[in-house]
Amino acid sequence: MRSAQWFGRDDLAGFLHRSSLAGTGLGRHALDGRPVIGICNSWSDLVSCNFHLKGLADAVRRGVAQAGGVAVEFTTMSLGEALMKPTAMMYRNLVAMEVEESIRAYPLDAVVLLGGCDKTVPAQLMGAAGADVPAIALTGGPANPAVFRGRELGVGTDLWAYVDELRAGRMSQSDFAELEAASGPSVGHCPELGTASTMAALTEALGMALPGSATVPATHSRRYALGEATGERAVDLARSGLRPSRILTPAAFDNAITALMALGGSTNAVVHLLAIARKAGVELSLDRFDQISARTPLIANLRPSGEELFARLNTVGGIPAVLHRLEPLLDTDTLTVTGKPLRESIRPAAVEDVVLSTLDSPFAPSGGIAVVKGNLAPDGALIKTSAATPALLRHRGPALVFDDHHELSHRIDDPDLDVTADTVLVLRNVGPVGGPGMPEWGALPLPEKLLRQGVTDMVRISDARMSGTCFGTMAVHVAPEAAVGGPLGKLRTGDPVVLDVGQRTLAVDLPDSEFLSRPSFTPPRTPPKGYRKLVNDHILQADKGCDFDFMADGGPAPDLAPGSIPVGWHGGW
């Protein structure tokens, strides 16, 4: 056990390490060689997705104790997309570093990762992959759906539709206030297949969580039983020494990407999987996502691509049932945190249901996300085809360019805006550097005057992200972004833009000799300071996962040999 190098010594260092925990009530007998299990908790009053993780941690503690381990809980920064400005994504890497270094620095034999809101889970997985100490994840579960006038709602997907109705004048302000009163009925993450639900599903598909854990609602008693089971399993992981590096293999990432495409999951998951793979030392590129998407049918009927909410999957058997349907496309020899291959974690659907189809009779013949490239996105951009308007997946129209989010906000509803349904709306300088942090601004609002005419979708392009709850024909994650000299910065209003998903093309229809010779436009920015300077100077582009350039796999946390711990009354003992 790693912890024995701290607590198992009969010298001054052992004395100091054991006595430092005496104030918490842990006596020497508790540190007699039992596995020490860290509970990495992202609980916060500011994040309703994660608010209940405090209680969930208590369930994990029970499981650890039942299995003969000692649980020690530590908290990390909590990432909530709704309140953090400009975006929680800007802090994902900060939390990843915090998690990794906490695991490295403390006497932990295994770690339970408790996460809910969408950036928290990938941050924790990145940190665990970097430290490579045995780890197991437990996600927070989807919230109870709001009910508005008899219909169950997702958090974002349905809200965006109602906002369009409000802006079009078809919904009153009092109706909108009634919708707000019905919203947010419980803790838990977005109940549709937004990024949080997507990452919960993919964590299970990667093999880093117990089978069936992703889809259980946040308020269900079974989630707390899963907490106990996860704590028990963490003790087993500590004793067996099963590390993330044995689970997070190239084949495991292929399995996760297959699940992403089959579910119609969030485009944000692409950025997160790229970053987790990089931390795990696995080579992964955008091209691999497109290859797997082409071979993977869409078999889930989940909002925003379909009609149902994420917890509906729980009634048919959860992610194990999804993976069973996908079995011919998976490598089921991959190892999971159960200590067994993936094939032993999958099982047939409990019942037939409209939420889940089959490979032979899918909702769409190919996966939910396509990668497009061209002279506007040399390194790629993403489009969520499963949530787009089919007629717009091949489109040509004049660009209407907004240089930043402030200009978009001030101009989009101008009644004199020169725009038609064929116009291609373009937002730039909102990527990893330009945002900063690549906010979820890629779902550009439709001009109010077109909404009032009955227009429901337009082609939209940006170097930002979009919420996983969004729907519409949007090319996002354009790389390289305009703020670092990407060609999106050369585009001008009126330029003819071509989107052809079938040909995987996103381009301006101008000779490269003319287009690429133009200067790029970047709005002036105040020089960043502190953490924002770190983001500005070191963040990678979207096609590389938006990780920091210095945060590649650094090897496992060291197993400290006797005598390697400095002893002193001040500082590191």
N, C-alpha and C positions, 0 to 999 in steps of 0.2 A: 504494500500500500504506500502511495506517496505520503499520506498523512503520517506514517510511522517515522519518516525522516524529521518531522517536527515534534511529534508527541511521544515517540517510543524510546527516547534517549534518557539515560540516567546521568545527565550532566546539567550544567547551568542552562544550556539552550533548551533542553527538554523541560526543565523547571519553569523557565520563563514562558515557553509556549503554552504549557498546560495551565499555568496560573493566570495567563492573560484571558482565559475563558472562564475562570472560576467565578468571576463576577456575573456571568450569565446563568450560573447554576449548574454548569457542567463540572462534575467532580472527576478526579483522576481515573476512577473506574470506568467512566464513559469513554475514555480515550485510551483504552487498553488494547488497541489493535482492531477495533471495530471500524468498518468502512465509514469514512466521513463524506457525507453527501451534501453538496451545495445545492440550494434551491435558488436559482437565478430568477428573481421576481421583478416583473415590470409593472407592478401594481401602481396605480395613481388615482387620486381624486379627480384629476383633470382629464382622464381618459375612460369613458364609460365602457369601452371595449375591454379594458383591463381592470376595472374597478373590483370585480369579484375575485381576482387572482389572490387576494389576501386570504380569503376563505379556502380557495383551492390549494394554496400552499399548506394550510393546516391538514388537509387530506393527504397531501404528499408526505408530510411529516409522519402521519400515522403509518403510512405504508413503509417508510424507511425504518421506523421503530419496530414494526411487526417483522421485518426481515433481518433485524439485528444490526442496523446501522445507526449512525448519529447524524441527524439533519441539522444543517446550519444554513440559515436563509440570508441572502444578501440581495439588495435592490440595485436596479440600474435605472437610468433615465428612461422614462416612458414616452413612447412616440404615438401621438394621436393626430391624425391628419386634419381633423376638423378645426382644431384650435391653433395649431402651431403654424407660424408664419415665417417665411413665405411657404414652407412646406416641411413636413416631417422627414421627407426624403433627404433633406440636407443634413440631417442628424443620424441617418442610418449608420454611416461609417463610424461616427463618434461612439455610438452604442456598441457596434461590433468591436471596436478597440477596447472599450470598457469591459465588455464581457470576456474577451480573450485575455486581457491582462489580469482581470480578477481571478480567472481560472489558473493562469500561470503562477500568480503570486501567492495564492492561498493554499493551505494544506487540504486539498479536495481530491478524493479518490474517484468521484463521478459527479455529474451535474445534471439536475433537472431544469430544463429551460421552460419557463412559464411566460407565454406571450399571447397577445390577442390582436391588437390593431396591426394593420398590414405591414408596416416597416419593422415592427418589433421582432417578428418571427424570423425574417431573413437576417436581421442584425445578429440575433442570438445564434443562428446556425453558422453565420460567418465566423463569429467569435469562437464557437465550439470547434469548428473545423480548423481554425488557426492554432488553437491550443492543443488539440488532439488528445484530450483527456476523455475517458468514457462519458458519454452524454446521451440524454434522451429528452425529447421535446413533448410538451403537453400544451396544446393550443386552447384558447379560452372558450371556443364554441360560438355559434351564431346566436344573436339576440332573438327574442320573441318578436314576431312581425307586428308592426302597427296595423290597426284595422281602421280603414276610413270608408265610411258609407258601405260597409259590408265586404270590402275587399282587403285581403292581406297585402301589405306593402313591404317592399324592400326599402332600405334607407335612402339610397341614391337613385337607383333606376327609375322608380316611380316619381320621386321628387322632381327629377329633371323634366319628366313629361308634364307634370303639373305646373312647373315654372313656365314652360312654353305656353301652356294654356292661359296662365295669368298674363304673360306679356302679350299674348295675342288678343286679350280682352274677352276670352271665353270662360274665364274663371274670375269670380269676384275676390276682392281683398278679404272679405269676411269668410268666404269659403276657404281661402288660403290659411287664415287664422285657425279655422276649424281643423285643417290638416295638421298644422303645427301642434295643436292641442292633443292630437291623436298620436303624434310621433314620439319615438324614444321610450317605448313601454318597459324596457328591461335592459340590464347589462348584457354585454356580449358584442361581438363584431357584426358587421353588416350581414343581414340574413340572406341576401342574394349572392350570386357568385362574383362578388367584388374581389379585390386583391386579398383581403384577409381570409375569406373562405377558400380562395384559390391556393394561397400559401399553406393553409391548414391541410388541404387535400394533398398538395405536393410534398409536404413534410412526411406524410404517411407513405406516399408513393416512393419517396427516396429511401424509406426504411428507417427514418429517425424518430418515429412515434409508434405507439402501440396500434395494432390493427383496429379499425372501427372508431378511433378516437376523434377524428376530424369533424364528423357531422353531428355529434350529440349536442343539443342546444345548451347554451350557457347556464340556463336555469334548471336543467334536468338533474335529478339526483344522481343519475348514472355518471355525470361528469365528475362528481366527487368520488365515486367508486373508481373511476379511471385515475383520479389523482392518487388514491391509495395504491392501485396496481402499478402506476408509474413509479412511485416511490420504492415499492418492493423491487421492481425490475432494475432500478438504478443501483440498488445494493448488489444485485447479481452482476450487473455490468462492472462494478468496481472490483468484485472478486475475480471475474473472468478476464478483466483487462481488455474488453472489446472496445476499441477506439473508433471514432468517426471515420478515420482514414480507411478502415476496412469496409465501411458501409457506403461512404460517398465515393463511389467508383464511376468510371465512364458509363458503365451499363446502368447504374442507378440513376444517373442524370438522364439517360435516354428514356428510362421508364417514366421519370417525372415529366419529361417533355411530352411523351405520348399521352399521359394523363391530362396534361394541360390542354393539348389540342383536342382530345376527345370530349373534355368537359366544356370547351368554349370559355376557358379561363381568361384571366386578366393579362393584358399586355405588360403590365408591371412585373409580372412573374418572370418574364424574359430577362429583364435587368437583374432581378434578384438571383435567379439561377446562375447567370453568368458570373456574378460576384461570389456566390457560394462556391462554385466550381473553381474559381481562381484561388480562393482560400484553401481549397482541398487539394490543390495541385493538379487539377483535371483540366485538360485543354478542351474548351468549348467555344463555339463560334455561332454567329447568327445563322450561318448556312446550315448548321445542323438542325436548328429549329425548323427551318423551311423544309428540309428533307423529311423530317419526321412528320410535319404537318401534312405533306403531300400524301403520305401513306396511311394517315390516321383519320378515319371517319369521325364526325361529330355524333356522339351517341347520348348526350345529356340534354335535357330540355329545361335549362336553368336560366333565369334572368341574369343579365340582360339579353343573352342570345335567344332564350326561350321564355317559358311562362312560369315555371315553378321556382320556389325558394330552396335554398341549399339544404335545409333540414329535411326536406322531402326525401332526399337521398337516404337519410337515416332510416326511413321506414322500409326501405328495400334492402338494407344491409350495408349502407355506407360505402366508403371507398373500397373495401374488400370486394364488394359486388361489382363496382365499376372495373376494378382490375381484373376480375374474373372474366368479364366481357371482353377485355382487351388482351387476354392471356396470349393469343397467337402473336401479338405485336411486342410482347415484353420478354425481357430476360429474367425468368423467375428463379434463376440460381443466385441472384444477388442476395447478400446477407442483410438482415435487418436487426434492429435493437432487441428483438426477441431471441437473438442468437441462432435463429433458423433462417432458411432461405425464404424469399418472398412467396414462393409457391404455397408455403404452409400458412400464409397470412391471408390468402384470398379465398373467397367462397361464393357460391352462386347466390343470386338475388333471392331474398326471402319470398318475395311476391313479384308478379308482373305489375308494372306501373308506368304511367305516361311520362314519368321523369327520366326513364332510362330505356334506351333502345338497344339494338344489337349491331354488330359489324355488318351483318347481311342486310339490315334494314335501318340505316342510320338517318339522322335528321339532315345531314349533309355529307357528301362523299369525301370531303377532306377536312382537315383540322381547322380550328377557329381563328388562327393567326397566320398571316402571310408576311414574308419579308420582301420588300420592294427596294430596288436600287435604280440609280441613274444619275444624271448630272446635277440633280437637286439633292441627292442622298448617296454619294459615292460609297459610304460605308454602311448604308442600309437605313431603312425606316420600317416601322411595323404598322400593319392595318388589321384590325379585328374583323375579319370577313364575316364571322358568324353573327355579328351585331350590326352589320352594315346593310345599306340598301343595295340589293343585287344590281339594279340598273345603273348604279353609280360606280361600280367596280371597274368599269371601263368608261372613262370620261375625259373630255377635253373642254377647257374653259379658260377665260381670262383670269389672271390672278388679281386679287385685291389684298394688298400687303399691309399688315400692321407691324410696326417696328418694335412694339413692346406691349405688355398687357395694359398699361395705362392708356395708350392710344386706342387700343381695342375697346376698353370700357367707355371711353368718351365718344367714340364715333359709331359704334355698331348699330345704335338705334336712331341715328340721325335720319330723319325722313328724306333728306336729300342725298343720302348715300347712293352712289352709282353702283348698284348691285342687282343682279338677277339670280334666278335659281341655278343658272349655269355657271355663275362665278365660282372660282375656287378661293376660299378664304384662307389666308396665310398669316400665321403668327410666328414671329422669330425673336431671337435674343431672349429666350426663356428656357434654355437648356441647362445642363449641369453647371456651367460657369455663368451664363447670362441670367438665369432665373433670379438669384442663384439657387442651385439645388434641384433644378428641373421640376418645378411645380406641376400640379395637375391642371394645367390651363389649356391642354390640347383640345378639349371639347369646346371649341369656340361657339358662343351662342349664335343662333341664327338671327339675322337682322329682324327687328320687330315688324317692319313693314312687309317682309316676306312671310313671317308667321301669320300675319293677318290675312295674307292671300292664300293661306293653306299649305305653304311649303313646309315640309316636315324634315327634310334632310338636305345637306349640301356636302360637297367634297371640302374637307378642311385639312390643312397641313400645318405642322409645327415641329419645333425641336423640343417641345415640352413633353410631358406625359399626360395621360388622361386617367381619371378614376376608373378602376375596374368595374364600377357600376354603370358606366356610360354606354350609350349606344349611338350609332351613327357611322357615317363613312369618313373616318378620320385617319390620316397617316401621321403617326406620332414618332417620337424618338429619332427624328432626322439627325443623321451623323455624317460628318461632323457638324456641330451646331454653328449658327451664324456668329455667335460671340467669339469664337476662336478662329474665324476666317472661313467657315464652311460656305459652300456655294448658295445656301439659302439666303445669305446676306447680299447676294448679287441680284436677286430677283426684284423686278419692278412691277408695279401695278400695271395691268394690261398685258403682261407677257403671257403667251399661251402655254398652259400647263397640261400635261398628259399624265393621267393615272390609268394604268392597265395592269390589274392584278393578275390576270391570266398570263401576261408576259413578264410579270414581276418588275414592272417599270414605273418609276416616278421621275419625271423629267420636265424640263422646259423645252419647248419645241423651237429652239434657236440653234444656229451653228455654235459649236463649242468655242470656235475662234472668236466669236462675238461675245457670247455669254461669259465665258471664263476670264476674259480680259477685263471685265468690268471691276471697279473697286467694290469691296464689300462695305456695307453700312453697319456700323455698330454704335448705338447711342452712347454718349459719355456716361461714365459711372464713377461714383465716389470710390476711391481706393479702399478696398476692404481691410478690416483689421481682425485680429484674434482668429477664432475658428473659421470665420468666413474667408480670411486670407489663406488658410490651409486648404479650404475647398477650392478657392480660385486658382491656387498654384499647383495643386496636386490631383484634382479629380480627373478621372478618365472619362471618355465619352460613353454614350449609351451602349454602343456596340461592344464595349469592354466591361459593362456592368456598373459603371459609375463608381467603381472602387477607387481608393487612393493608389497612386502609382507606386507607393512604397509599401503597400500592404499585401504583397504576394505571400504565398505560403512560407512561413518562417520556421517550420518544423514543430514537433511536439513540445509541450511543456517539459522542462528537464526533470528527470527523476534525481533528486538530490542525494548524493552519496554522503555517508556519515562524515562529519567534520567539514562539510562544504558550506554550512550555514555560519556566517560570522556571528560572533557573540559580543554583545556590548550592552551597556545600560541605556544607551541612547541610539535611536535609529534602528536599523535592521538587525534583529537578534540572530 
